[in-house]
Amino acid sequence: MKLSTKYEINCIKTILIDRYKDAKTELQYKNAYELLVAVILSAQCTDKRVNIITPVLFEAYPDTASLAKANLESLKMLIQSCSFFNNKATNLIKMAKSVESDFSGNIPLDEEKLITLSGVGQKTAHVVMIEYKGANLMAVDTHVFRTSHRLGLSSSKTVQKTELDLIKAFKDNLDILHQGMVLFGRYICTAKNPKCQECFLSEFCKSKKGFKPV
Ligand code: SF4
């Protein structure tokens, strides 16, 4: 796979920032607690599905204090349409207990502290901090991985290495670029049948000829 030149990377960066400067996550939330729960639920699950689940969930458990005392089976019932709901329910209760006992009921907006919580890996922590604080961090989900490879921004085989490639290539405005690449991959550079005819980055694409989804 041919990689983009510095000039091409700068063009891609400028266009993505211009296009997506006001982009936000499509997950619906009102505070850091709701954002963290929604991001945990969104692993291997669509934002659309999570947004169907969370209104009832947040009515039943409006904060970590109530979630920490939740009955596991009742919580499973509320999130059962989400993938891996058994594990997610267990993790959500453990997460809420830790936030209550270790952080006085406040979601810690710090990577080192966030990743101590159950169900929160580095990617989840980054997504929360990008969205809530506009942190200069990258998080590589399936959309970011695919689009970064199609655009020649990375040829790395792992999510971790791809993240490092994107940080090195873009350096700043990573929060906007992350949101932009997620939306670009979700609606234009889709996994199957990407909308290449309407793609505003097509001149930089490394996958058009003999296109094969990666
Ligand atoms: S031209 Fe098609 S495959 Fe290439 S980046 Fe655009 S949408 Fe994706």
Residues whose N, C-alpha, C, O or C-beta is under 5 A from the ligand:
A	BS01	SF4	R150 I188 C189 P194 K195 C196 C199 L201 S202 C205 S207
